[in-house]
């Protein structure tokens, strides 16, 4: 029997959306992206969808997506400069 991967959508918590305190945010370069889905699978907040859009209301800027991207298609950008 194989286990199914369950990825839930982000939800507003008791303190509101969780992305408001982020210093850096991930930005995807779709020209470099090979659509492997690592960012989607490994995002601890479920802030990346299957089309590789990032929901910045919930992204905390942890950078895990950058680390798991085999093509270097995601970079972290200072929040106030992008």
BALOBA-1460 file (C-alpha; in Angstrom, 3 decimals):
// residues 82
<rec num="1" residu="x" x="0.000" y="0.000" z="0.000"/>
<rec num="2" residu="x" x="1.443" y="3.384" z="-0.942"/>
<rec num="3" residu="x" x="0.901" y="6.494" z="1.138"/>
<rec num="4" residu="x" x="-0.525" y="9.587" z="-0.522"/>
<rec num="5" residu="x" x="1.066" y="12.954" z="0.026"/>
<rec num="6" residu="x" x="-1.418" y="15.384" z="1.535"/>
<rec num="7" residu="x" x="-0.650" y="19.055" z="1.049"/>
<rec num="8" residu="x" x="-3.100" y="21.445" z="2.614"/>
<rec num="9" residu="x" x="-3.870" y="24.977" z="1.552"/>
<rec num="10" residu="x" x="-2.685" y="27.730" z="3.894"/>
<rec num="11" residu="x" x="-5.263" y="29.105" z="6.284"/>
<rec num="12" residu="x" x="-5.522" y="32.366" z="8.171"/>
<rec num="13" residu="x" x="-4.438" y="31.793" z="11.751"/>
<rec num="14" residu="x" x="-5.579" y="33.416" z="14.963"/>
<rec num="15" residu="x" x="-3.099" y="36.244" z="14.377"/>
<rec num="16" residu="x" x="-4.046" y="36.731" z="10.718"/>
<rec num="17" residu="x" x="-1.976" y="35.910" z="7.647"/>
<rec num="18" residu="x" x="1.500" y="34.673" z="8.447"/>
<rec num="19" residu="x" x="3.578" y="36.356" z="5.734"/>
<rec num="20" residu="x" x="3.478" y="39.880" z="7.126"/>
<rec num="21" residu="x" x="6.727" y="39.636" z="9.117"/>
<rec num="22" residu="x" x="8.862" y="38.306" z="6.245"/>
<rec num="23" residu="x" x="12.160" y="40.120" z="5.449"/>
<rec num="24" residu="x" x="13.001" y="38.268" z="2.213"/>
<rec num="25" residu="x" x="10.586" y="36.725" z="-0.269"/>
<rec num="26" residu="x" x="11.160" y="34.047" z="-2.899"/>
<rec num="27" residu="x" x="10.800" y="34.998" z="-6.555"/>
<rec num="28" residu="x" x="10.582" y="32.326" z="-9.278"/>
<rec num="29" residu="x" x="12.322" y="32.779" z="-12.644"/>
<rec num="30" residu="x" x="9.994" y="30.750" z="-14.874"/>
<rec num="31" residu="x" x="12.600" y="30.766" z="-17.682"/>
<rec num="32" residu="x" x="14.889" y="28.651" z="-15.468"/>
<rec num="33" residu="x" x="12.155" y="26.545" z="-13.820"/>
<rec num="34" residu="x" x="11.914" y="22.924" z="-14.994"/>
<rec num="35" residu="x" x="8.598" y="22.433" z="-13.132"/>
<rec num="36" residu="x" x="9.951" y="19.610" z="-10.961"/>
<rec num="37" residu="x" x="7.560" y="20.556" z="-8.124"/>
<rec num="38" residu="x" x="10.146" y="20.464" z="-5.334"/>
<rec num="39" residu="x" x="9.201" y="23.958" z="-4.154"/>
<rec num="40" residu="x" x="5.525" y="22.971" z="-4.037"/>
<rec num="41" residu="x" x="6.220" y="19.709" z="-2.185"/>
<rec num="42" residu="x" x="8.668" y="21.079" z="0.369"/>
<rec num="43" residu="x" x="7.026" y="24.419" z="1.228"/>
<rec num="44" residu="x" x="6.123" y="24.020" z="4.929"/>
<rec num="45" residu="x" x="3.350" y="26.604" z="4.640"/>
<rec num="46" residu="x" x="1.675" y="25.363" z="1.449"/>
<rec num="47" residu="x" x="2.232" y="28.844" z="0.018"/>
<rec num="48" residu="x" x="3.299" y="27.599" z="-3.447"/>
<rec num="49" residu="x" x="0.709" y="26.123" z="-5.798"/>
<rec num="50" residu="x" x="1.132" y="23.632" z="-8.646"/>
<rec num="51" residu="x" x="1.548" y="26.501" z="-11.123"/>
<rec num="52" residu="x" x="4.468" y="27.780" z="-8.991"/>
<rec num="53" residu="x" x="2.669" y="30.925" z="-7.860"/>
<rec num="54" residu="x" x="3.595" y="32.043" z="-4.361"/>
<rec num="55" residu="x" x="0.902" y="33.239" z="-1.971"/>
<rec num="56" residu="x" x="2.803" y="35.988" z="-0.165"/>
<rec num="57" residu="x" x="0.028" y="36.317" z="2.432"/>
<rec num="58" residu="x" x="1.288" y="33.014" z="3.854"/>
<rec num="59" residu="x" x="4.928" y="32.723" z="2.732"/>
<rec num="60" residu="x" x="7.207" y="33.287" z="5.734"/>
<rec num="61" residu="x" x="10.360" y="33.648" z="3.622"/>
<rec num="62" residu="x" x="12.085" y="30.585" z="5.072"/>
<rec num="63" residu="x" x="13.995" y="29.899" z="1.850"/>
<rec num="64" residu="x" x="13.406" y="26.146" z="1.761"/>
<rec num="65" residu="x" x="12.108" y="26.474" z="-1.805"/>
<rec num="66" residu="x" x="15.424" y="28.071" z="-2.833"/>
<rec num="67" residu="x" x="17.408" y="25.225" z="-1.277"/>
<rec num="68" residu="x" x="15.391" y="22.434" z="-2.939"/>
<rec num="69" residu="x" x="15.293" y="23.992" z="-6.428"/>
<rec num="70" residu="x" x="17.711" y="21.999" z="-8.618"/>
<rec num="71" residu="x" x="17.830" y="24.691" z="-11.329"/>
<rec num="72" residu="x" x="18.406" y="27.727" z="-9.118"/>
<rec num="73" residu="x" x="15.179" y="29.206" z="-10.465"/>
<rec num="74" residu="x" x="14.153" y="30.741" z="-7.130"/>
<rec num="75" residu="x" x="15.976" y="33.583" z="-5.433"/>
<rec num="76" residu="x" x="15.297" y="35.456" z="-2.227"/>
<rec num="77" residu="x" x="14.711" y="39.191" z="-2.657"/>
<rec num="78" residu="x" x="14.604" y="41.731" z="0.143"/>
<rec num="79" residu="x" x="10.943" y="42.435" z="0.811"/>
<rec num="80" residu="x" x="11.116" y="46.222" z="0.502"/>
<rec num="81" residu="x" x="12.987" y="46.180" z="-2.855"/>
<rec num="82" residu="x" x="10.709" y="44.046" z="-5.020"/>
